[in-house]
Amino acid sequence: MKVEMIPVIEIGYNNQNLKTPDKYPYWDYPELWDKFNTECYKKAGFIDNFKPYVAGSSFYRISEITDNNLTKLTIDHTQEMRDKKYEREHACAFFGGYILSIDKQNKYFPQCCGDLADIQYWQNLTKGKESSFYAGHPEPKVKIQDDKIIFDFTVNEFDEHFTPTPAENLIQFNIPSLKKAIKNVKIELYYFEQRLNKINREQKLNIDNIGELLIWKNKNYE
């Protein structure tokens, strides 16, 4: 079993006075939603094209976001904080989080309100803390048995549903495989942090420890 965690940023910019597609969900109409998203990004002022992690979605792997686009994302995401409209402690990490892939199959996507700082909750699972997992809402029911982690995506008729809909109600993976996945994804996150440091310097944003702000959120990782 090969477990991977794919770090992605969820990029919106849908408030560009463009008509939102009336066909849902995005995974059934990927070309339509890709076209809409592309038009929104262009109108918002992004220079380069984006490559969605999954066609039609608004998730983008951090390593595939160009420097030009990441610069604009960073400036926009921190603008109000830098304008003193709210304090640093009220700022969020980049929205998105981690796609769970098992044997090259996407099993679980970040949900509403997820962000890159959610890596802390994945790490909690490796320590047997099944009640300390949160990667946005809705949340899977989590059970840990020995070294096995079980996610239950079962929802009732009137409950909030997962997006996209998981192919299976139950998935399981083991703690050693998750530990390896976390080790690998942190390499990608540390490289991403260096890119943010460069943007911070070149754009003179003057943000102390920008990686802590937009990725880690005051958490310590081994």
C-alpha positions in Angstrom: 0.0 0.0 0.0 1.4 3.4 -1.0 -0.1 6.4 0.8 0.5 9.9 -0.4 -0.6 13.3 0.8 -0.9 15.8 -2.0 -0.6 19.5 -0.7 -3.1 21.7 -2.6 -4.3 25.3 -2.4 -7.9 26.0 -3.1 -8.1 29.1 -5.3 -11.4 30.9 -5.7 -11.6 34.4 -7.3 -15.2 33.6 -8.5 -16.4 37.2 -7.7 -15.4 38.6 -11.1 -19.0 39.4 -12.3 -18.9 36.3 -14.6 -21.9 34.0 -14.8 -21.4 30.9 -12.7 -22.0 27.6 -14.6 -25.4 26.2 -13.8 -24.3 22.6 -14.2 -23.1 20.7 -11.2 -21.0 19.0 -9.8 -17.7 20.1 -11.3 -16.4 16.6 -11.7 -19.3 15.8 -14.1 -18.7 19.0 -16.1 -14.9 19.5 -15.8 -14.4 21.4 -19.1 -17.2 23.8 -18.3 -15.8 24.6 -14.8 -12.2 24.7 -16.1 -13.2 27.3 -18.6 -15.1 29.3 -15.9 -12.2 29.2 -13.5 -9.7 30.2 -16.2 -11.8 33.2 -17.1 -12.1 34.2 -13.5 -8.3 34.0 -12.9 -7.5 36.0 -16.0 -10.0 38.7 -15.1 -8.6 38.8 -11.5 -5.1 39.6 -12.9 -3.2 36.3 -12.9 -0.5 36.1 -15.5 0.0 32.4 -16.0 -2.4 29.5 -16.5 -3.3 27.2 -13.6 -3.3 23.4 -13.9 -6.0 22.0 -11.6 -5.1 18.8 -9.6 -8.4 17.3 -10.9 -10.1 18.7 -14.0 -12.9 21.1 -13.1 -11.8 21.6 -9.5 -10.3 24.6 -7.7 -7.5 22.6 -6.1 -3.9 23.2 -7.3 -0.8 21.4 -6.2 1.6 23.9 -4.6 4.5 22.7 -6.6 2.6 23.4 -9.9 1.7 27.0 -9.1 4.0 29.3 -11.0 6.0 32.0 -9.2 4.0 34.7 -10.9 0.7 33.3 -9.7 2.0 32.4 -6.2 3.2 36.0 -5.8 -0.3 37.3 -6.5 -1.9 34.7 -4.3 0.5 35.7 -1.4 -0.1 39.4 -1.9 -3.9 39.0 -2.1 -4.1 36.6 0.8 -2.2 38.8 3.2 -3.4 42.2 2.0 -6.0 42.9 4.7 -3.6 41.7 7.4 -0.9 44.0 6.1 -3.4 46.8 5.9 -4.0 46.3 9.6 -7.7 45.4 9.1 -7.1 42.4 11.4 -4.3 41.1 13.5 -1.9 38.3 12.5 -3.5 35.8 14.9 -6.7 36.1 13.0 -5.1 35.3 9.7 -5.5 31.9 8.0 -3.0 29.7 6.3 -3.6 29.1 2.6 -7.0 27.5 2.1 -7.0 23.9 0.8 -5.1 21.1 2.6 -4.1 17.6 1.6 -5.6 15.1 -0.8 -5.2 11.5 0.5 -4.1 9.2 -2.2 -3.8 5.4 -1.8 -2.2 3.4 -4.5 -2.5 6.3 -6.9 -6.3 6.6 -6.2 -7.6 9.9 -4.8 -9.6 8.8 -1.7 -10.2 12.0 0.2 -10.1 15.7 -0.6 -9.9 18.8 1.7 -13.3 20.0 2.7 -14.8 23.4 3.4 -12.5 25.5 5.7 -9.5 23.2 5.3 -6.1 24.8 5.0 -2.4 23.8 4.8 -2.0 24.0 8.6 -4.2 20.9 8.8 -1.0 18.8 8.4 -1.0 18.9 12.3 -4.2 16.8 12.3 -2.8 14.2 10.0 0.2 14.0 12.2 -2.1 13.5 15.2 -3.4 10.4 13.6 0.1 8.9 13.6 0.1 9.4 17.3 -3.1 7.5 17.8 -5.2 10.6 18.4 -8.4 9.6 16.5 -10.5 12.4 18.0 -8.0 15.1 17.0 -8.6 15.0 13.3 -10.0 18.0 11.4 -9.5 18.9 7.7 -12.6 21.0 7.1 -16.2 20.0 7.3 -17.8 17.5 6.9 -15.5 15.2 8.7 -15.1 11.5 8.3 -15.6 9.3 11.4 -12.1 8.2 12.4 -11.3 4.9 14.1 -7.8 3.7 14.9 -7.3 -0.1 15.6 -3.7 -1.1 16.3 -1.8 0.5 13.4 -4.8 0.8 11.1 -6.6 4.1 10.5 -10.2 3.8 9.2 -12.1 6.7 7.6 -15.9 6.3 7.5 -17.6 8.7 5.0 -21.1 7.6 5.7 -23.6 10.5 5.8 -27.3 10.6 6.5 -29.7 12.0 3.9 -29.8 15.5 5.4 -26.2 15.7 6.6 -23.6 17.7 4.8 -22.1 15.6 2.0 -18.4 15.2 1.1 -17.1 17.0 -2.0 -16.3 15.2 -4.2 -18.3 12.2 -3.2 -15.9 9.4 -2.0 -16.0 6.3 -4.1 -16.2 4.1 -1.0 -17.8 4.7 2.4 -14.9 3.1 4.2 -11.2 3.3 3.6 -8.3 2.2 5.7 -4.6 2.7 5.7 -1.8 2.1 8.2 0.1 4.4 10.4 3.6 3.6 9.1 2.5 4.4 5.6 1.0 7.7 6.8 4.2 8.6 8.6 6.1 8.1 5.4 3.6 10.2 3.5 3.9 13.0 6.0 7.7 12.9 5.8 7.5 13.2 2.1 5.0 16.0 2.0 6.9 18.1 4.5 9.8 18.1 2.0 7.4 19.7 -0.5 6.1 22.1 2.2 9.6 23.2 3.2 10.5 24.0 -0.4 7.2 25.9 -0.8 8.2 27.9 2.3 11.4 28.9 0.7 9.5 30.2 -2.3 7.3 32.2 0.1 10.4 33.6 1.8 11.7 34.8 -1.6 8.4 36.4 -2.5 8.3 38.1 0.9 11.8 39.6 0.3 11.3 40.6 -3.3 7.9 42.2 -2.8 8.9 43.8 0.5 5.9 42.4 2.2 7.7 42.6 5.6 5.8 39.5 7.0 7.7 37.9 9.9 8.0 34.2 9.4 5.7 34.0 6.4 6.0 30.2 6.3 4.6 29.9 9.8 1.7 32.2 8.8 0.7 30.6 5.5 1.6 27.0 6.2 2.3 25.9 9.8 0.3 28.4 11.9 2.4 28.4 15.1 2.7 24.6 15.1 5.9 22.7 15.8 6.8 19.6 13.7 9.5 17.0 14.2 
